[in-house]
């Protein structure tokens, strides 16, 4: 599973995305509002990500209020812009978020915990 780390959640945590938990390992058709591309630096490397808001399944059920998607090439290729509503297919996958370093204070403030995210976005279409 080389693609497990294609996504991550907002730093600082919050609660687990329970609506995604039951979909772990499945491909899901989704809609969301595209909020833009962003870059962050971790361990001396720069990662490009896409932020999606109001992520819903094909029947309209809210899956999560937001998700960060790493390696957002499918969104770039589709030519979407900030504010566009999009439809796409993605894989729901479990990952561990939180601070993984040795600094005990940071680890206490942001402990590792299980969460769920979207990986491998594909078949991206602009809705509006």
DRENDO-1510 file (C-alpha; in Angstrom, 1 decimal, always signed):
<recs>
REC; n; res; u; v; w
REC; 1; UNK; +0.0; +0.0; +0.0 .
REC; 2; UNK; +2.4; +2.7; -1.2 .
REC; 3; UNK; -0.4; +5.3; -1.4 .
REC; 4; UNK; -1.4; +5.2; +2.3 .
REC; 5; UNK; +0.3; +8.6; +2.9 .
REC; 6; UNK; -1.3; +10.5; +0.0 .
REC; 7; UNK; -3.4; +12.5; +2.4 .
REC; 8; UNK; -3.4; +14.1; +5.8 .
REC; 9; UNK; -5.7; +16.0; +8.2 .
REC; 10; UNK; -5.5; +19.5; +9.6 .
REC; 11; UNK; -2.6; +19.9; +12.1 .
REC; 12; UNK; -3.8; +20.2; +15.7 .
REC; 13; UNK; -6.2; +17.3; +15.4 .
REC; 14; UNK; -9.8; +17.4; +16.3 .
REC; 15; UNK; -11.8; +14.3; +16.2 .
REC; 16; UNK; -11.6; +11.2; +14.0 .
REC; 17; UNK; -13.7; +11.3; +10.8 .
REC; 18; UNK; -16.2; +8.7; +12.0 .
REC; 19; UNK; -18.3; +8.9; +8.7 .
REC; 20; UNK; -15.2; +7.7; +6.8 .
REC; 21; UNK; -14.3; +4.9; +9.2 .
REC; 22; UNK; -16.9; +2.4; +7.8 .
REC; 23; UNK; -15.7; +3.1; +4.3 .
REC; 24; UNK; -12.0; +2.3; +5.0 .
REC; 25; UNK; -10.4; +0.5; +2.1 .
REC; 26; UNK; -13.3; +1.3; -0.3 .
REC; 27; UNK; -13.5; +3.5; -3.4 .
REC; 28; UNK; -16.2; +6.1; -3.0 .
REC; 29; UNK; -17.8; +8.6; -5.4 .
REC; 30; UNK; -17.8; +12.0; -3.8 .
REC; 31; UNK; -18.5; +15.7; -4.3 .
REC; 32; UNK; -16.8; +18.6; -2.6 .
REC; 33; UNK; -15.9; +22.2; -2.8 .
REC; 34; UNK; -12.3; +22.8; -3.9 .
REC; 35; UNK; -10.6; +25.4; -1.7 .
REC; 36; UNK; -7.2; +25.5; -3.4 .
REC; 37; UNK; -3.7; +24.1; -3.6 .
REC; 38; UNK; -1.2; +24.6; -0.7 .
REC; 39; UNK; +2.3; +23.6; +0.0 .
REC; 40; UNK; +3.9; +22.7; +3.4 .
REC; 41; UNK; +7.4; +21.8; +4.4 .
REC; 42; UNK; +8.0; +18.7; +6.6 .
REC; 43; UNK; +11.4; +17.2; +7.3 .
REC; 44; UNK; +13.0; +19.4; +4.7 .
REC; 45; UNK; +10.7; +18.3; +1.9 .
REC; 46; UNK; +7.9; +20.3; +0.3 .
REC; 47; UNK; +4.5; +18.6; -0.1 .
REC; 48; UNK; +1.8; +19.9; -2.4 .
REC; 49; UNK; -1.8; +19.3; -1.2 .
REC; 50; UNK; -5.4; +20.2; -2.1 .
REC; 51; UNK; -8.0; +21.3; +0.5 .
REC; 52; UNK; -11.5; +20.1; +0.0 .
REC; 53; UNK; -14.6; +21.3; +2.0 .
REC; 54; UNK; -18.0; +19.8; +2.5 .
REC; 55; UNK; -17.1; +16.3; +1.3 .
REC; 56; UNK; -20.2; +14.2; +0.6 .
REC; 57; UNK; -20.9; +10.8; -0.9 .
REC; 58; UNK; -22.9; +10.4; -4.1 .
REC; 59; UNK; -26.2; +10.3; -2.2 .
REC; 60; UNK; -25.4; +13.6; -0.5 .
REC; 61; UNK; -24.5; +12.4; +3.0 .
REC; 62; UNK; -21.8; +14.5; +4.6 .
REC; 63; UNK; -18.6; +12.5; +5.0 .
REC; 64; UNK; -16.4; +15.2; +6.5 .
REC; 65; UNK; -16.3; +19.0; +6.7 .
REC; 66; UNK; -12.8; +19.1; +5.2 .
REC; 67; UNK; -9.9; +16.9; +4.1 .
REC; 68; UNK; -6.4; +17.6; +2.8 .
REC; 69; UNK; -5.4; +15.5; -0.2 .
REC; 70; UNK; -1.7; +15.0; -0.9 .
REC; 71; UNK; -0.4; +14.4; -4.4 .
REC; 72; UNK; -3.4; +16.3; -6.0 .
REC; 73; UNK; -2.4; +15.7; -9.6 .
REC; 74; UNK; -5.8; +14.6; -10.7 .
REC; 75; UNK; -7.2; +18.0; -9.5 .
REC; 76; UNK; -4.4; +19.9; -11.3 .
REC; 77; UNK; -5.0; +18.0; -14.6 .
REC; 78; UNK; -8.8; +18.7; -14.4 .
REC; 79; UNK; -8.0; +22.5; -14.3 .
REC; 80; UNK; -10.2; +23.2; -11.3 .
REC; 81; UNK; -10.1; +26.5; -9.5 .
REC; 82; UNK; -10.8; +27.7; -6.0 .
REC; 83; UNK; -14.5; +27.6; -5.2 .
REC; 84; UNK; -15.4; +25.0; -7.9 .
REC; 85; UNK; -17.7; +22.2; -6.8 .
REC; 86; UNK; -16.3; +18.9; -8.1 .
REC; 87; UNK; -17.2; +15.2; -8.3 .
REC; 88; UNK; -14.5; +12.6; -8.1 .
REC; 89; UNK; -13.7; +9.0; -7.0 .
REC; 90; UNK; -11.3; +8.4; -4.1 .
REC; 91; UNK; -10.1; +5.7; -1.8 .
REC; 92; UNK; -10.9; +6.0; +1.9 .
REC; 93; UNK; -7.9; +5.0; +4.0 .
REC; 94; UNK; -6.8; +4.9; +7.6 .
REC; 95; UNK; -3.7; +6.7; +8.7 .
REC; 96; UNK; -2.1; +7.9; +12.0 .
REC; 97; UNK; -2.1; +11.7; +12.5 .
REC; 98; UNK; -0.4; +13.6; +15.3 .
REC; 99; UNK; +3.2; +14.4; +16.3 .
REC; 100; UNK; +5.5; +11.4; +15.7 .
REC; 101; UNK; +8.8; +13.0; +16.9 .
REC; 102; UNK; +10.6; +12.6; +20.2 .
REC; 103; UNK; +9.7; +16.0; +21.7 .
REC; 104; UNK; +7.4; +14.8; +24.6 .
REC; 105; UNK; +5.7; +18.2; +25.0 .
REC; 106; UNK; +4.7; +18.3; +21.3 .
REC; 107; UNK; +3.7; +14.6; +21.5 .
REC; 108; UNK; +1.4; +15.4; +24.5 .
REC; 109; UNK; -0.2; +18.4; +22.7 .
REC; 110; UNK; -0.8; +16.4; +19.5 .
REC; 111; UNK; -0.7; +12.7; +20.3 .
REC; 112; UNK; -0.7; +10.1; +17.5 .
REC; 113; UNK; -4.3; +8.9; +16.7 .
REC; 114; UNK; -6.1; +7.0; +14.0 .
REC; 115; UNK; -8.0; +9.0; +11.4 .
REC; 116; UNK; -9.4; +8.5; +7.9 .
REC; 117; UNK; -8.7; +10.4; +4.7 .
REC; 118; UNK; -9.1; +10.4; +1.0 .
REC; 119; UNK; -6.4; +9.0; -1.3 .
REC; 120; UNK; -5.9; +8.4; -5.0 .
REC; 121; UNK; -8.4; +11.0; -6.4 .
REC; 122; UNK; -9.4; +10.3; -9.9 .
REC; 123; UNK; -12.2; +10.9; -12.5 .
REC; 124; UNK; -12.4; +14.5; -11.4 .
REC; 125; UNK; -15.2; +16.6; -13.0 .
REC; 126; UNK; -16.2; +20.2; -12.4 .
REC; 127; UNK; -19.9; +20.5; -11.3 .
REC; 128; UNK; -20.1; +24.3; -10.9 .
</recs>
